[in-house]
Amino acid sequence: MTPEEKVRDNRLRRVAERRGMKLTRSRRRDPKALDYGLYWLTDARTGETVSPEVGVDIDEIERRFLA
């Protein structure tokens, strides 16, 4: 992850936290894995998934949920 990507990731985590959500990134390290590089938003109180269950890329998280 480049420094610019890390800054963006941290910024979106803070935005999600202020809105009562938690931003989670896939822990997969295999680029061929289906969920590699995907993110999920969950409700911080209930733990229910706010974003699609399959996960989406960081651009989609920012555009659809945290814009």
LUMLUMDREN-2810 file (N, C-alpha, C; in Angstrom, 1 decimal):
<atoms>
<atom><aa>M</aa><ch>A</ch><at>N</at><xx>0.9</xx><yy>-1.2</yy><zz>0.0</zz></atom>
<atom><aa>M</aa><ch>A</ch><at>CA</at><xx>0.0</xx><yy>0.0</yy><zz>0.0</zz></atom>
<atom><aa>M</aa><ch>A</ch><at>C</at><xx>0.9</xx><yy>1.2</yy><zz>0.0</zz></atom>
<atom><aa>T</aa><ch>A</ch><at>N</at><xx>0.6</xx><yy>2.1</yy><zz>-0.9</zz></atom>
<atom><aa>T</aa><ch>A</ch><at>CA</at><xx>1.4</xx><yy>3.3</yy><zz>-1.0</zz></atom>
<atom><aa>T</aa><ch>A</ch><at>C</at><xx>1.0</xx><yy>4.3</yy><zz>0.1</zz></atom>
<atom><aa>P</aa><ch>A</ch><at>N</at><xx>1.9</xx><yy>5.2</yy><zz>0.4</zz></atom>
<atom><aa>P</aa><ch>A</ch><at>CA</at><xx>1.6</xx><yy>6.2</yy><zz>1.5</zz></atom>
<atom><aa>P</aa><ch>A</ch><at>C</at><xx>0.3</xx><yy>7.0</yy><zz>1.2</zz></atom>
<atom><aa>E</aa><ch>A</ch><at>N</at><xx>0.0</xx><yy>7.3</yy><zz>-0.1</zz></atom>
<atom><aa>E</aa><ch>A</ch><at>CA</at><xx>-1.2</xx><yy>8.0</yy><zz>-0.5</zz></atom>
<atom><aa>E</aa><ch>A</ch><at>C</at><xx>-2.4</xx><yy>7.1</yy><zz>-0.2</zz></atom>
<atom><aa>E</aa><ch>A</ch><at>N</at><xx>-2.3</xx><yy>5.8</yy><zz>-0.5</zz></atom>
<atom><aa>E</aa><ch>A</ch><at>CA</at><xx>-3.4</xx><yy>4.9</yy><zz>-0.3</zz></atom>
<atom><aa>E</aa><ch>A</ch><at>C</at><xx>-3.7</xx><yy>4.8</yy><zz>1.2</zz></atom>
<atom><aa>K</aa><ch>A</ch><at>N</at><xx>-2.6</xx><yy>4.7</yy><zz>2.0</zz></atom>
<atom><aa>K</aa><ch>A</ch><at>CA</at><xx>-2.8</xx><yy>4.6</yy><zz>3.5</zz></atom>
<atom><aa>K</aa><ch>A</ch><at>C</at><xx>-3.4</xx><yy>5.8</yy><zz>4.1</zz></atom>
<atom><aa>V</aa><ch>A</ch><at>N</at><xx>-3.1</xx><yy>7.0</yy><zz>3.6</zz></atom>
<atom><aa>V</aa><ch>A</ch><at>CA</at><xx>-3.7</xx><yy>8.2</yy><zz>4.0</zz></atom>
<atom><aa>V</aa><ch>A</ch><at>C</at><xx>-5.2</xx><yy>8.2</yy><zz>3.7</zz></atom>
<atom><aa>R</aa><ch>A</ch><at>N</at><xx>-5.5</xx><yy>7.8</yy><zz>2.5</zz></atom>
<atom><aa>R</aa><ch>A</ch><at>CA</at><xx>-7.0</xx><yy>7.7</yy><zz>2.1</zz></atom>
<atom><aa>R</aa><ch>A</ch><at>C</at><xx>-7.7</xx><yy>6.7</yy><zz>2.9</zz></atom>
<atom><aa>D</aa><ch>A</ch><at>N</at><xx>-7.1</xx><yy>5.6</yy><zz>3.2</zz></atom>
<atom><aa>D</aa><ch>A</ch><at>CA</at><xx>-7.7</xx><yy>4.5</yy><zz>4.0</zz></atom>
<atom><aa>D</aa><ch>A</ch><at>C</at><xx>-8.0</xx><yy>5.1</yy><zz>5.4</zz></atom>
<atom><aa>N</aa><ch>A</ch><at>N</at><xx>-7.0</xx><yy>5.7</yy><zz>6.0</zz></atom>
<atom><aa>N</aa><ch>A</ch><at>CA</at><xx>-7.2</xx><yy>6.3</yy><zz>7.3</zz></atom>
<atom><aa>N</aa><ch>A</ch><at>C</at><xx>-8.3</xx><yy>7.4</yy><zz>7.4</zz></atom>
<atom><aa>R</aa><ch>A</ch><at>N</at><xx>-8.3</xx><yy>8.2</yy><zz>6.3</zz></atom>
<atom><aa>R</aa><ch>A</ch><at>CA</at><xx>-9.3</xx><yy>9.3</yy><zz>6.3</zz></atom>
<atom><aa>R</aa><ch>A</ch><at>C</at><xx>-10.7</xx><yy>8.7</yy><zz>6.2</zz></atom>
<atom><aa>L</aa><ch>A</ch><at>N</at><xx>-10.9</xx><yy>7.7</yy><zz>5.4</zz></atom>
<atom><aa>L</aa><ch>A</ch><at>CA</at><xx>-12.2</xx><yy>7.1</yy><zz>5.2</zz></atom>
<atom><aa>L</aa><ch>A</ch><at>C</at><xx>-12.6</xx><yy>6.3</yy><zz>6.5</zz></atom>
<atom><aa>R</aa><ch>A</ch><at>N</at><xx>-11.6</xx><yy>5.7</yy><zz>7.2</zz></atom>
<atom><aa>R</aa><ch>A</ch><at>CA</at><xx>-11.9</xx><yy>5.1</yy><zz>8.5</zz></atom>
<atom><aa>R</aa><ch>A</ch><at>C</at><xx>-12.5</xx><yy>6.1</yy><zz>9.5</zz></atom>
<atom><aa>R</aa><ch>A</ch><at>N</at><xx>-11.8</xx><yy>7.3</yy><zz>9.5</zz></atom>
<atom><aa>R</aa><ch>A</ch><at>CA</at><xx>-12.3</xx><yy>8.3</yy><zz>10.4</zz></atom>
<atom><aa>R</aa><ch>A</ch><at>C</at><xx>-13.7</xx><yy>8.8</yy><zz>10.1</zz></atom>
<atom><aa>V</aa><ch>A</ch><at>N</at><xx>-14.0</xx><yy>9.0</yy><zz>8.8</zz></atom>
<atom><aa>V</aa><ch>A</ch><at>CA</at><xx>-15.3</xx><yy>9.4</yy><zz>8.3</zz></atom>
<atom><aa>V</aa><ch>A</ch><at>C</at><xx>-16.3</xx><yy>8.4</yy><zz>8.7</zz></atom>
<atom><aa>A</aa><ch>A</ch><at>N</at><xx>-16.0</xx><yy>7.1</yy><zz>8.5</zz></atom>
<atom><aa>A</aa><ch>A</ch><at>CA</at><xx>-16.9</xx><yy>6.0</yy><zz>8.9</zz></atom>
<atom><aa>A</aa><ch>A</ch><at>C</at><xx>-17.2</xx><yy>6.0</yy><zz>10.4</zz></atom>
<atom><aa>E</aa><ch>A</ch><at>N</at><xx>-16.2</xx><yy>6.2</yy><zz>11.1</zz></atom>
<atom><aa>E</aa><ch>A</ch><at>CA</at><xx>-16.3</xx><yy>6.2</yy><zz>12.6</zz></atom>
<atom><aa>E</aa><ch>A</ch><at>C</at><xx>-17.2</xx><yy>7.4</yy><zz>13.1</zz></atom>
<atom><aa>R</aa><ch>A</ch><at>N</at><xx>-17.1</xx><yy>8.5</yy><zz>12.5</zz></atom>
<atom><aa>R</aa><ch>A</ch><at>CA</at><xx>-17.9</xx><yy>9.7</yy><zz>12.8</zz></atom>
<atom><aa>R</aa><ch>A</ch><at>C</at><xx>-19.4</xx><yy>9.4</yy><zz>12.5</zz></atom>
<atom><aa>R</aa><ch>A</ch><at>N</at><xx>-19.6</xx><yy>8.6</yy><zz>11.5</zz></atom>
<atom><aa>R</aa><ch>A</ch><at>CA</at><xx>-21.0</xx><yy>8.3</yy><zz>11.1</zz></atom>
<atom><aa>R</aa><ch>A</ch><at>C</at><xx>-21.5</xx><yy>7.0</yy><zz>11.7</zz></atom>
<atom><aa>G</aa><ch>A</ch><at>N</at><xx>-20.8</xx><yy>6.5</yy><zz>12.7</zz></atom>
<atom><aa>G</aa><ch>A</ch><at>CA</at><xx>-21.3</xx><yy>5.3</yy><zz>13.4</zz></atom>
<atom><aa>G</aa><ch>A</ch><at>C</at><xx>-21.0</xx><yy>4.0</yy><zz>12.7</zz></atom>
<atom><aa>M</aa><ch>A</ch><at>N</at><xx>-20.0</xx><yy>4.0</yy><zz>11.8</zz></atom>
<atom><aa>M</aa><ch>A</ch><at>CA</at><xx>-19.7</xx><yy>2.7</yy><zz>11.1</zz></atom>
<atom><aa>M</aa><ch>A</ch><at>C</at><xx>-18.3</xx><yy>2.4</yy><zz>11.3</zz></atom>
<atom><aa>K</aa><ch>A</ch><at>N</at><xx>-17.9</xx><yy>1.2</yy><zz>10.9</zz></atom>
<atom><aa>K</aa><ch>A</ch><at>CA</at><xx>-16.6</xx><yy>0.7</yy><zz>10.9</zz></atom>
<atom><aa>K</aa><ch>A</ch><at>C</at><xx>-16.2</xx><yy>0.2</yy><zz>9.5</zz></atom>
<atom><aa>L</aa><ch>A</ch><at>N</at><xx>-15.0</xx><yy>0.7</yy><zz>9.0</zz></atom>
<atom><aa>L</aa><ch>A</ch><at>CA</at><xx>-14.5</xx><yy>0.3</yy><zz>7.7</zz></atom>
<atom><aa>L</aa><ch>A</ch><at>C</at><xx>-13.5</xx><yy>-0.8</yy><zz>8.0</zz></atom>
<atom><aa>T</aa><ch>A</ch><at>N</at><xx>-13.8</xx><yy>-2.0</yy><zz>7.3</zz></atom>
<atom><aa>T</aa><ch>A</ch><at>CA</at><xx>-12.9</xx><yy>-3.1</yy><zz>7.4</zz></atom>
<atom><aa>T</aa><ch>A</ch><at>C</at><xx>-12.4</xx><yy>-3.5</yy><zz>6.0</zz></atom>
<atom><aa>R</aa><ch>A</ch><at>N</at><xx>-11.1</xx><yy>-3.9</yy><zz>6.0</zz></atom>
<atom><aa>R</aa><ch>A</ch><at>CA</at><xx>-10.5</xx><yy>-4.3</yy><zz>4.7</zz></atom>
<atom><aa>R</aa><ch>A</ch><at>C</at><xx>-10.2</xx><yy>-5.8</yy><zz>4.8</zz></atom>
<atom><aa>S</aa><ch>A</ch><at>N</at><xx>-10.3</xx><yy>-6.5</yy><zz>3.7</zz></atom>
<atom><aa>S</aa><ch>A</ch><at>CA</at><xx>-10.0</xx><yy>-7.9</yy><zz>3.6</zz></atom>
<atom><aa>S</aa><ch>A</ch><at>C</at><xx>-8.6</xx><yy>-8.1</yy><zz>4.1</zz></atom>
<atom><aa>R</aa><ch>A</ch><at>N</at><xx>-8.4</xx><yy>-9.2</yy><zz>4.8</zz></atom>
<atom><aa>R</aa><ch>A</ch><at>CA</at><xx>-7.1</xx><yy>-9.5</yy><zz>5.3</zz></atom>
<atom><aa>R</aa><ch>A</ch><at>C</at><xx>-6.3</xx><yy>-10.5</yy><zz>4.4</zz></atom>
<atom><aa>R</aa><ch>A</ch><at>N</at><xx>-7.0</xx><yy>-10.8</yy><zz>3.3</zz></atom>
<atom><aa>R</aa><ch>A</ch><at>CA</at><xx>-6.3</xx><yy>-11.8</yy><zz>2.3</zz></atom>
<atom><aa>R</aa><ch>A</ch><at>C</at><xx>-5.1</xx><yy>-11.2</yy><zz>1.8</zz></atom>
<atom><aa>R</aa><ch>A</ch><at>N</at><xx>-4.0</xx><yy>-12.0</yy><zz>1.6</zz></atom>
<atom><aa>R</aa><ch>A</ch><at>CA</at><xx>-2.8</xx><yy>-11.5</yy><zz>1.1</zz></atom>
<atom><aa>R</aa><ch>A</ch><at>C</at><xx>-2.5</xx><yy>-12.1</yy><zz>-0.3</zz></atom>
<atom><aa>D</aa><ch>A</ch><at>N</at><xx>-3.4</xx><yy>-13.0</yy><zz>-0.8</zz></atom>
<atom><aa>D</aa><ch>A</ch><at>CA</at><xx>-3.2</xx><yy>-13.6</yy><zz>-2.1</zz></atom>
<atom><aa>D</aa><ch>A</ch><at>C</at><xx>-4.0</xx><yy>-12.8</yy><zz>-3.1</zz></atom>
<atom><aa>P</aa><ch>A</ch><at>N</at><xx>-3.3</xx><yy>-12.1</yy><zz>-4.0</zz></atom>
<atom><aa>P</aa><ch>A</ch><at>CA</at><xx>-4.0</xx><yy>-11.3</yy><zz>-5.0</zz></atom>
<atom><aa>P</aa><ch>A</ch><at>C</at><xx>-5.0</xx><yy>-12.1</yy><zz>-5.9</zz></atom>
<atom><aa>K</aa><ch>A</ch><at>N</at><xx>-4.9</xx><yy>-13.4</yy><zz>-5.9</zz></atom>
<atom><aa>K</aa><ch>A</ch><at>CA</at><xx>-5.9</xx><yy>-14.2</yy><zz>-6.7</zz></atom>
<atom><aa>K</aa><ch>A</ch><at>C</at><xx>-7.1</xx><yy>-14.6</yy><zz>-5.9</zz></atom>
<atom><aa>A</aa><ch>A</ch><at>N</at><xx>-7.2</xx><yy>-14.2</yy><zz>-4.6</zz></atom>
<atom><aa>A</aa><ch>A</ch><at>CA</at><xx>-8.3</xx><yy>-14.5</yy><zz>-3.8</zz></atom>
<atom><aa>A</aa><ch>A</ch><at>C</at><xx>-9.5</xx><yy>-13.6</yy><zz>-4.2</zz></atom>
<atom><aa>L</aa><ch>A</ch><at>N</at><xx>-10.7</xx><yy>-14.1</yy><zz>-4.1</zz></atom>
<atom><aa>L</aa><ch>A</ch><at>CA</at><xx>-11.9</xx><yy>-13.4</yy><zz>-4.6</zz></atom>
<atom><aa>L</aa><ch>A</ch><at>C</at><xx>-12.1</xx><yy>-12.1</yy><zz>-3.8</zz></atom>
<atom><aa>D</aa><ch>A</ch><at>N</at><xx>-11.8</xx><yy>-12.1</yy><zz>-2.5</zz></atom>
<atom><aa>D</aa><ch>A</ch><at>CA</at><xx>-12.0</xx><yy>-10.9</yy><zz>-1.7</zz></atom>
<atom><aa>D</aa><ch>A</ch><at>C</at><xx>-10.8</xx><yy>-10.0</yy><zz>-1.4</zz></atom>
<atom><aa>Y</aa><ch>A</ch><at>N</at><xx>-9.7</xx><yy>-10.3</yy><zz>-2.2</zz></atom>
<atom><aa>Y</aa><ch>A</ch><at>CA</at><xx>-8.5</xx><yy>-9.5</yy><zz>-2.0</zz></atom>
<atom><aa>Y</aa><ch>A</ch><at>C</at><xx>-8.7</xx><yy>-8.1</yy><zz>-2.3</zz></atom>
<atom><aa>G</aa><ch>A</ch><at>N</at><xx>-8.3</xx><yy>-7.2</yy><zz>-1.4</zz></atom>
<atom><aa>G</aa><ch>A</ch><at>CA</at><xx>-8.4</xx><yy>-5.7</yy><zz>-1.6</zz></atom>
<atom><aa>G</aa><ch>A</ch><at>C</at><xx>-9.8</xx><yy>-5.1</yy><zz>-1.5</zz></atom>
<atom><aa>L</aa><ch>A</ch><at>N</at><xx>-10.7</xx><yy>-5.9</yy><zz>-1.0</zz></atom>
<atom><aa>L</aa><ch>A</ch><at>CA</at><xx>-12.1</xx><yy>-5.4</yy><zz>-0.8</zz></atom>
<atom><aa>L</aa><ch>A</ch><at>C</at><xx>-12.4</xx><yy>-4.9</yy><zz>0.6</zz></atom>
<atom><aa>Y</aa><ch>A</ch><at>N</at><xx>-13.4</xx><yy>-4.0</yy><zz>0.7</zz></atom>
<atom><aa>Y</aa><ch>A</ch><at>CA</at><xx>-13.7</xx><yy>-3.4</yy><zz>1.9</zz></atom>
<atom><aa>Y</aa><ch>A</ch><at>C</at><xx>-15.2</xx><yy>-3.6</yy><zz>2.3</zz></atom>
<atom><aa>W</aa><ch>A</ch><at>N</at><xx>-15.5</xx><yy>-3.5</yy><zz>3.5</zz></atom>
<atom><aa>W</aa><ch>A</ch><at>CA</at><xx>-16.9</xx><yy>-3.6</yy><zz>4.0</zz></atom>
<atom><aa>W</aa><ch>A</ch><at>C</at><xx>-17.1</xx><yy>-2.5</yy><zz>5.0</zz></atom>
<atom><aa>L</aa><ch>A</ch><at>N</at><xx>-18.3</xx><yy>-2.0</yy><zz>5.1</zz></atom>
<atom><aa>L</aa><ch>A</ch><at>CA</at><xx>-18.8</xx><yy>-1.1</yy><zz>6.1</zz></atom>
<atom><aa>L</aa><ch>A</ch><at>C</at><xx>-19.7</xx><yy>-1.8</yy><zz>7.0</zz></atom>
<atom><aa>T</aa><ch>A</ch><at>N</at><xx>-19.5</xx><yy>-1.7</yy><zz>8.3</zz></atom>
<atom><aa>T</aa><ch>A</ch><at>CA</at><xx>-20.5</xx><yy>-2.4</yy><zz>9.2</zz></atom>
<atom><aa>T</aa><ch>A</ch><at>C</at><xx>-20.9</xx><yy>-1.3</yy><zz>10.2</zz></atom>
<atom><aa>D</aa><ch>A</ch><at>N</at><xx>-22.1</xx><yy>-1.5</yy><zz>10.7</zz></atom>
<atom><aa>D</aa><ch>A</ch><at>CA</at><xx>-22.7</xx><yy>-0.6</yy><zz>11.8</zz></atom>
<atom><aa>D</aa><ch>A</ch><at>C</at><xx>-21.9</xx><yy>-0.9</yy><zz>13.0</zz></atom>
<atom><aa>A</aa><ch>A</ch><at>N</at><xx>-21.3</xx><yy>0.1</yy><zz>13.7</zz></atom>
<atom><aa>A</aa><ch>A</ch><at>CA</at><xx>-20.5</xx><yy>0.0</yy><zz>14.8</zz></atom>
<atom><aa>A</aa><ch>A</ch><at>C</at><xx>-21.2</xx><yy>-0.6</yy><zz>16.0</zz></atom>
<atom><aa>R</aa><ch>A</ch><at>N</at><xx>-22.5</xx><yy>-0.3</yy><zz>16.1</zz></atom>
<atom><aa>R</aa><ch>A</ch><at>CA</at><xx>-23.3</xx><yy>-0.8</yy><zz>17.3</zz></atom>
<atom><aa>R</aa><ch>A</ch><at>C</at><xx>-23.8</xx><yy>-2.2</yy><zz>17.1</zz></atom>
<atom><aa>T</aa><ch>A</ch><at>N</at><xx>-24.3</xx><yy>-2.5</yy><zz>16.0</zz></atom>
<atom><aa>T</aa><ch>A</ch><at>CA</at><xx>-24.9</xx><yy>-3.8</yy><zz>15.8</zz></atom>
<atom><aa>T</aa><ch>A</ch><at>C</at><xx>-24.0</xx><yy>-4.8</yy><zz>15.1</zz></atom>
<atom><aa>G</aa><ch>A</ch><at>N</at><xx>-23.0</xx><yy>-4.3</yy><zz>14.3</zz></atom>
<atom><aa>G</aa><ch>A</ch><at>CA</at><xx>-22.2</xx><yy>-5.2</yy><zz>13.6</zz></atom>
<atom><aa>G</aa><ch>A</ch><at>C</at><xx>-22.8</xx><yy>-5.7</yy><zz>12.3</zz></atom>
<atom><aa>E</aa><ch>A</ch><at>N</at><xx>-23.9</xx><yy>-5.2</yy><zz>11.9</zz></atom>
<atom><aa>E</aa><ch>A</ch><at>CA</at><xx>-24.5</xx><yy>-5.6</yy><zz>10.6</zz></atom>
<atom><aa>E</aa><ch>A</ch><at>C</at><xx>-23.8</xx><yy>-4.9</yy><zz>9.5</zz></atom>
<atom><aa>T</aa><ch>A</ch><at>N</at><xx>-23.7</xx><yy>-5.6</yy><zz>8.4</zz></atom>
<atom><aa>T</aa><ch>A</ch><at>CA</at><xx>-23.0</xx><yy>-5.0</yy><zz>7.2</zz></atom>
<atom><aa>T</aa><ch>A</ch><at>C</at><xx>-23.9</xx><yy>-4.0</yy><zz>6.5</zz></atom>
<atom><aa>V</aa><ch>A</ch><at>N</at><xx>-23.3</xx><yy>-2.8</yy><zz>6.3</zz></atom>
<atom><aa>V</aa><ch>A</ch><at>CA</at><xx>-24.0</xx><yy>-1.7</yy><zz>5.6</zz></atom>
<atom><aa>V</aa><ch>A</ch><at>C</at><xx>-23.7</xx><yy>-1.8</yy><zz>4.1</zz></atom>
<atom><aa>S</aa><ch>A</ch><at>N</at><xx>-22.5</xx><yy>-2.1</yy><zz>3.7</zz></atom>
<atom><aa>S</aa><ch>A</ch><at>CA</at><xx>-22.2</xx><yy>-2.3</yy><zz>2.3</zz></atom>
<atom><aa>S</aa><ch>A</ch><at>C</at><xx>-22.5</xx><yy>-3.7</yy><zz>1.8</zz></atom>
<atom><aa>P</aa><ch>A</ch><at>N</at><xx>-22.4</xx><yy>-4.0</yy><zz>0.5</zz></atom>
<atom><aa>P</aa><ch>A</ch><at>CA</at><xx>-22.7</xx><yy>-5.3</yy><zz>0.0</zz></atom>
<atom><aa>P</aa><ch>A</ch><at>C</at><xx>-21.9</xx><yy>-6.4</yy><zz>0.7</zz></atom>
<atom><aa>E</aa><ch>A</ch><at>N</at><xx>-22.5</xx><yy>-7.5</yy><zz>0.9</zz></atom>
<atom><aa>E</aa><ch>A</ch><at>CA</at><xx>-21.9</xx><yy>-8.7</yy><zz>1.6</zz></atom>
<atom><aa>E</aa><ch>A</ch><at>C</at><xx>-20.6</xx><yy>-9.1</yy><zz>1.0</zz></atom>
<atom><aa>V</aa><ch>A</ch><at>N</at><xx>-20.6</xx><yy>-9.0</yy><zz>-0.3</zz></atom>
<atom><aa>V</aa><ch>A</ch><at>CA</at><xx>-19.4</xx><yy>-9.5</yy><zz>-1.1</zz></atom>
<atom><aa>V</aa><ch>A</ch><at>C</at><xx>-18.2</xx><yy>-8.6</yy><zz>-1.0</zz></atom>
<atom><aa>G</aa><ch>A</ch><at>N</at><xx>-18.4</xx><yy>-7.4</yy><zz>-0.5</zz></atom>
<atom><aa>G</aa><ch>A</ch><at>CA</at><xx>-17.3</xx><yy>-6.4</yy><zz>-0.4</zz></atom>
<atom><aa>G</aa><ch>A</ch><at>C</at><xx>-17.2</xx><yy>-5.6</yy><zz>-1.7</zz></atom>
<atom><aa>V</aa><ch>A</ch><at>N</at><xx>-16.7</xx><yy>-4.4</yy><zz>-1.6</zz></atom>
<atom><aa>V</aa><ch>A</ch><at>CA</at><xx>-16.5</xx><yy>-3.5</yy><zz>-2.7</zz></atom>
<atom><aa>V</aa><ch>A</ch><at>C</at><xx>-15.1</xx><yy>-2.8</yy><zz>-2.6</zz></atom>
<atom><aa>D</aa><ch>A</ch><at>N</at><xx>-14.6</xx><yy>-2.2</yy><zz>-3.7</zz></atom>
<atom><aa>D</aa><ch>A</ch><at>CA</at><xx>-13.3</xx><yy>-1.6</yy><zz>-3.6</zz></atom>
<atom><aa>D</aa><ch>A</ch><at>C</at><xx>-13.5</xx><yy>-0.2</yy><zz>-2.9</zz></atom>
<atom><aa>I</aa><ch>A</ch><at>N</at><xx>-12.4</xx><yy>0.4</yy><zz>-2.6</zz></atom>
<atom><aa>I</aa><ch>A</ch><at>CA</at><xx>-12.4</xx><yy>1.6</yy><zz>-1.8</zz></atom>
<atom><aa>I</aa><ch>A</ch><at>C</at><xx>-13.0</xx><yy>2.8</yy><zz>-2.5</zz></atom>
<atom><aa>D</aa><ch>A</ch><at>N</at><xx>-12.9</xx><yy>2.8</yy><zz>-3.8</zz></atom>
<atom><aa>D</aa><ch>A</ch><at>CA</at><xx>-13.6</xx><yy>3.9</yy><zz>-4.6</zz></atom>
<atom><aa>D</aa><ch>A</ch><at>C</at><xx>-15.1</xx><yy>3.8</yy><zz>-4.4</zz></atom>
<atom><aa>E</aa><ch>A</ch><at>N</at><xx>-15.7</xx><yy>2.6</yy><zz>-4.5</zz></atom>
<atom><aa>E</aa><ch>A</ch><at>CA</at><xx>-17.1</xx><yy>2.4</yy><zz>-4.3</zz></atom>
<atom><aa>E</aa><ch>A</ch><at>C</at><xx>-17.5</xx><yy>2.8</yy><zz>-2.9</zz></atom>
<atom><aa>I</aa><ch>A</ch><at>N</at><xx>-16.8</xx><yy>2.4</yy><zz>-1.9</zz></atom>
<atom><aa>I</aa><ch>A</ch><at>CA</at><xx>-17.1</xx><yy>2.8</yy><zz>-0.5</zz></atom>
<atom><aa>I</aa><ch>A</ch><at>C</at><xx>-17.2</xx><yy>4.3</yy><zz>-0.4</zz></atom>
<atom><aa>E</aa><ch>A</ch><at>N</at><xx>-16.2</xx><yy>5.0</yy><zz>-0.9</zz></atom>
<atom><aa>E</aa><ch>A</ch><at>CA</at><xx>-16.2</xx><yy>6.4</yy><zz>-0.8</zz></atom>
<atom><aa>E</aa><ch>A</ch><at>C</at><xx>-17.3</xx><yy>7.0</yy><zz>-1.6</zz></atom>
<atom><aa>R</aa><ch>A</ch><at>N</at><xx>-17.6</xx><yy>6.6</yy><zz>-2.8</zz></atom>
<atom><aa>R</aa><ch>A</ch><at>CA</at><xx>-18.6</xx><yy>7.1</yy><zz>-3.6</zz></atom>
<atom><aa>R</aa><ch>A</ch><at>C</at><xx>-20.0</xx><yy>6.9</yy><zz>-3.1</zz></atom>
<atom><aa>R</aa><ch>A</ch><at>N</at><xx>-20.3</xx><yy>5.7</yy><zz>-2.7</zz></atom>
<atom><aa>R</aa><ch>A</ch><at>CA</at><xx>-21.7</xx><yy>5.3</yy><zz>-2.4</zz></atom>
<atom><aa>R</aa><ch>A</ch><at>C</at><xx>-22.0</xx><yy>5.5</yy><zz>-0.9</zz></atom>
<atom><aa>F</aa><ch>A</ch><at>N</at><xx>-21.1</xx><yy>5.4</yy><zz>0.0</zz></atom>
<atom><aa>F</aa><ch>A</ch><at>CA</at><xx>-21.4</xx><yy>5.4</yy><zz>1.4</zz></atom>
<atom><aa>F</aa><ch>A</ch><at>C</at><xx>-20.8</xx><yy>6.5</yy><zz>2.2</zz></atom>
<atom><aa>L</aa><ch>A</ch><at>N</at><xx>-19.7</xx><yy>7.1</yy><zz>1.8</zz></atom>
<atom><aa>L</aa><ch>A</ch><at>CA</at><xx>-19.0</xx><yy>8.1</yy><zz>2.7</zz></atom>
<atom><aa>L</aa><ch>A</ch><at>C</at><xx>-18.8</xx><yy>9.4</yy><zz>2.0</zz></atom>
<atom><aa>A</aa><ch>A</ch><at>N</at><xx>-19.5</xx><yy>9.6</yy><zz>0.8</zz></atom>
<atom><aa>A</aa><ch>A</ch><at>CA</at><xx>-19.4</xx><yy>10.9</yy><zz>0.1</zz></atom>
<atom><aa>A</aa><ch>A</ch><at>C</at><xx>-20.2</xx><yy>12.0</yy><zz>0.8</zz></atom>
</atoms>
